[in-house]
């Protein structure tokens, strides 16, 4: 009977076969540790490191015949992880995963903070640029508005500080408008409107003292106000006669500076012999008081001062070759020019108008000068436009009623006016009218119809400049 006969037991051979099979096969524990679950061995080693194995544990594992219950970690099929092993593996994985997430979250938070910081910086820059642009726009608008406002007012005012030298006399009781007009006539300020603005803007201007002041020509209105308030510019020991003044104004100036009573000054003016007044003046000193500044010497009297003025006029006429017979005529004509013309460039042209009208005895003008300045002088006025009552006044100086020159000069003429009276321009004009009392713009016409059209411009000016006409 062979060994493998069924039912025939060969326990020894069976045990030998089993032992050979076991020896030829790799241990299950090795397969489990090395192939199936390498992490179990790691955990087992960690577990063993944390808690030392007991003898009973080894006995249960090494003694196959033992009936003791296996430990929960080993009482599982080979190759499968135990509950503890899974838990430890999950904790290990969770620990690694949590660490990675924490680092990733930290990185994301840093990135968010950076983005927020960059947005904040961009927002700040944009806001700063916006504010800068707004401020620039406001400043530009302000400067343009200011520039437009300045340009609108600069047209009627000199920029200053001025040049040359001129003496202007301010009389007691004169208003700001009268002072301004005096400065305009002297060429100190450009327009009355500019001076009035500066006068009203300076509260101290009401304290301007009467007297003679040394000023510059073409000053700004505010600069002229400041100069009039500075006593350093006021001449206390000098009597100044300015072109266009009447003999009454000159008498007041002498009395103001010298403290000589006004009635004594007028008496001296009437003493033709003492003051050297020529016979052709007919005893009237008007027009013979030469403009200029006169220093007061020790013991100066009204007679000695007026004598100097008359002598200066005679010398000037002699230097120009004016004969004694023509002196009064030249001075009368020049005095009208002085009061009628604001802009010196028009002096020769107005001089021609006077000559043409005097010669036009049978024409349109019938030899009537029709000069407002003479009418005003006849009623005791020194400026403005004659009223209907003034034009109707019956006196020898009303050249609307009386042909020819008035009986005497009406003011003290300047050397320019005297030269223009002697040397008139060429032209056929019979009329002229000043259409702008600030600038002195004057228009000329050869016929009455042309004059009517030009006069409408003056009426328009007066309607928009209340108080100046």
Residue pairs with C-beta under 8 A, 6 or more apart in sequence:
1 8
3 10
3 13
28 78
28 79
29 78
31 78
31 79
32 40
32 78
32 79
33 40
33 41
34 41
36 78
36 79
36 80
37 79
37 80
37 81
37 85
39 81
39 85
39 89
39 92
40 81
40 82
40 85
43 84
43 85
43 88
43 89
46 88
47 84
56 68
57 71
59 66
59 68
60 66
60 68
60 70
60 71
60 74
61 74
69 75
72 82
72 83
72 84
73 82
73 84
73 85
74 82
76 82
81 89
153 194
153 197
156 190
156 191
156 193
156 194
156 438
157 189
157 190
157 191
157 194
157 220
157 221
158 189
158 190
158 218
158 219
158 220
158 221
159 220
160 218
160 219
160 220
160 222
160 223
161 216
161 219
161 220
161 223
162 188
162 215
162 216
162 217
162 218
162 219
162 220
162 223
163 216
163 217
163 218
164 216
164 217
164 218
165 214
165 215
165 216
165 217
166 186
166 187
166 188
166 214
166 215
166 216
166 217
167 212
167 213
167 214
167 215
167 235
167 238
167 240
167 242
167 293
168 182
168 183
168 186
168 188
168 212
168 213
168 215
168 240
168 242
169 182
169 211
169 212
169 213
169 240
169 241
169 242
169 245
169 249
169 253
170 179
170 182
170 208
170 209
170 210
170 211
170 212
170 213
170 228
171 210
171 249
171 252
171 253
171 256
172 210
172 252
172 256
173 210
174 182
174 210
176 195
176 196
176 199
176 200
176 205
176 206
177 192
177 196
177 467
179 195
179 199
179 208
179 228
180 189
180 192
180 195
180 196
180 199
181 192
181 383
182 242
183 189
183 195
183 215
183 224
184 190
184 191
184 192
184 195
184 342
184 438
185 242
185 244
185 342
186 215
186 217
186 242
187 217
187 218
188 215
188 216
188 217
188 218
188 219
188 224
189 195
189 219
189 220
189 221
189 224
190 218
190 221
191 438
191 439
192 437
192 438
192 468
193 438
193 465
194 220
194 221
195 221
195 224
195 225
197 221
198 205
198 220
198 221
198 222
198 224
198 225
199 205
199 221
199 225
201 222
202 222
202 225
202 226
202 229
204 229
205 225
205 228
205 229
207 229
208 225
208 228
208 229
209 231
209 234
210 256
211 234
211 235
211 236
211 256
211 257
212 234
212 235
212 238
212 239
212 240
212 253
212 257
212 293
213 227
213 228
213 233
213 234
213 235
214 233
214 235
215 224
215 227
215 228
215 233
216 227
219 227
227 233
235 257
235 293
236 257
237 257
237 295
237 296
238 257
238 293
238 294
238 295
238 296
239 253
239 254
239 257
239 258
239 293
239 294
239 296
239 305
240 253
240 292
240 293
240 294
241 250
241 253
241 289
241 290
241 291
241 292
241 293
241 294
241 309
241 412
242 291
242 412
243 291
243 338
243 411
243 412
243 413
243 414
243 417
244 338
244 339
244 411
244 412
244 414
245 253
245 289
245 291
245 411
245 412
246 286
246 377
246 382
246 410
246 411
246 412
247 269
247 285
247 286
247 289
247 412
249 382
250 289
250 309
250 412
251 262
251 265
251 266
251 269
252 262
254 260
254 265
254 302
254 305
254 306
255 261
255 262
255 265
257 296
258 296
258 300
258 302
258 305
260 301
260 302
264 302
265 302
265 306
267 302
268 274
268 275
268 301
268 302
268 303
268 306
269 275
269 285
269 302
269 306
270 283
270 285
271 303
272 281
272 283
272 285
274 303
274 307
275 285
275 303
275 306
275 307
275 310
276 307
276 310
276 311
276 314
277 283
277 285
277 288
277 310
278 314
278 324
278 327
280 324
280 325
280 327
280 328
281 287
281 288
281 327
281 328
281 408
282 328
282 408
284 408
285 306
285 310
286 335
286 408
286 409
286 410
286 411
286 412
287 313
287 328
287 331
287 332
287 334
287 335
287 408
287 409
287 410
287 411
287 412
287 413
288 309
288 310
288 313
288 314
288 331
288 409
288 412
289 306
289 309
289 310
289 313
289 412
290 309
290 310
290 312
290 313
290 316
290 412
291 412
291 413
291 414
292 309
292 312
294 305
294 308
294 309
296 305
297 304
313 331
314 327
316 415
316 418
317 327
317 330
317 331
317 418
320 418
320 419
320 422
322 330
322 422
328 408
328 409
329 405
330 418
330 421
330 422
331 409
331 413
331 418
332 405
332 406
332 408
332 409
332 410
333 351
333 354
333 405
333 421
334 409
334 413
334 414
334 417
334 418
334 420
334 421
335 409
335 410
335 411
335 412
335 413
335 417
336 354
336 369
336 371
336 373
336 374
336 405
336 406
336 410
337 347
337 350
337 351
337 354
337 413
337 417
337 420
337 421
338 411
338 412
338 413
338 414
338 417
339 373
339 377
339 410
339 411
340 350
340 371
340 372
340 373
340 434
341 347
341 350
341 417
341 440
341 442
342 434
342 437
342 439
342 440
342 442
343 439
343 440
343 441
343 442
344 416
346 432
346 440
346 442
347 416
347 417
347 420
348 420
348 423
348 424
348 425
349 424
349 425
349 427
349 429
349 432
349 442
349 444
350 420
350 432
350 442
351 420
351 421
351 423
351 424
351 425
352 424
352 425
352 426
352 427
352 429
353 427
353 429
353 430
353 431
353 432
353 444
354 369
354 424
355 424
356 427
356 428
356 429
356 430
357 365
357 367
357 368
357 369
357 370
357 430
358 367
358 369
358 404
358 405
359 367
360 366
360 367
360 430
361 367
361 403
363 430
364 430
364 447
364 448
365 430
366 403
367 403
367 404
368 399
368 400
368 401
368 402
368 403
369 399
369 403
369 404
369 405
370 399
370 400
371 399
372 385
372 386
373 410
374 397
374 398
374 399
374 406
374 410
375 386
375 390
375 391
375 393
375 397
375 398
375 399
375 400
376 382
376 383
376 384
376 386
376 390
377 397
377 406
377 410
377 411
378 393
378 395
378 396
378 397
378 398
378 406
379 386
379 390
379 393
379 395
381 390
384 469
385 462
385 469
391 398
391 400
394 401
396 402
396 406
396 407
397 406
397 407
397 410
399 406
413 421
427 444
428 446
429 444
429 445
429 446
430 445
430 446
430 447
430 448
430 451
431 444
431 445
431 446
431 447
431 448
431 450
431 451
431 454
432 442
432 443
432 444
432 445
433 442
433 443
433 445
433 451
433 454
433 455
433 457
433 458
434 440
434 441
434 442
434 458
435 441
435 442
435 443
435 454
435 457
435 458
435 461
436 461
437 461
437 465
437 468
437 469
438 465
438 468
443 454
443 457
445 451
445 453
445 454
458 469
461 468
461 469
462 468
462 469
